Amino acid sequence: MTMRGVVRAVARAFPTAIISGRGREKVEAFVQLKELFYAGSHGMDIAGPREGANGCHGASGGAFEAAFQPAAHFRPLIDEVYERLQTRLKDVPGSSVEHNNFCVSAHFRNCPGEAWQDVIATVEEIVGQHSDLRMTRGRKVVEVRPKVDWHKGTALVHLVDALGLSQQPDVVAIYVGDDHTDEDAFRTLEETRQGFGILVSTRAKPTRARYTVRDPACVQAFLAGIVEWSKSGSNGWHANPSCNGWSMAGPGAGAGAGPGAEARPPGVEQ
């Protein structure tokens, strides 16, 4: 089974989201799985599964009702920053500027020699002219974001709450990620004790994630194991196969695991 197939199977068994620094529409177009919740721009643009996917419905029978854009009023400023960076960095070899709806990414992975320093200096200069913007670092990228108290960790908490699962003691959130910005989600899960993080990395490094796997192949194997476990009687979703905005799919839905059913992972966020 391909990675896409495994992720689809996970999303049919558990509420599952992709939380990305890229724009939500770009992520949806790349992944092409209507069963998922998507949170783009580091969680500043959230939407639920497409109507009808997994029988998805909101509390009142409509689409997922927790679509959320906490930085929507910053969009004109983000557009302006994108245009300025496009102009300023067009002559920096190897650089590229990406508009991610509510943040702008300046990539320098392909910059030769010390050219990457020009990218960082330019972003710092522009951000310094706006008191309501901040610069963050990722892997070979610097990003311009609004100064709002929102990141991948707060987006994860929002999703769990919007699904109506934040007060469920048997729900465990699992977050898989490989980027520096995923540490916000790892830290949030550690502090709230709502679940745990899994870092994807080929080398040992400081992290707030509880576990580490080496590469995407390991992630795929882990997710395949989650799918197999979902079929067991220990999966509490069989006893209560739906929550706000999501319904379990497949022949096991509603089969009933009995009152002794154990933990119900709400899915894998990345």
Summary of the structure (lengths in Angstrom):
residues: 270
radius of gyration: 19.6
end to end distance: 19.6
largest distance: 64.4
contacts: 908
relative contact order: 0.17
helix: 36%
strand: 20%
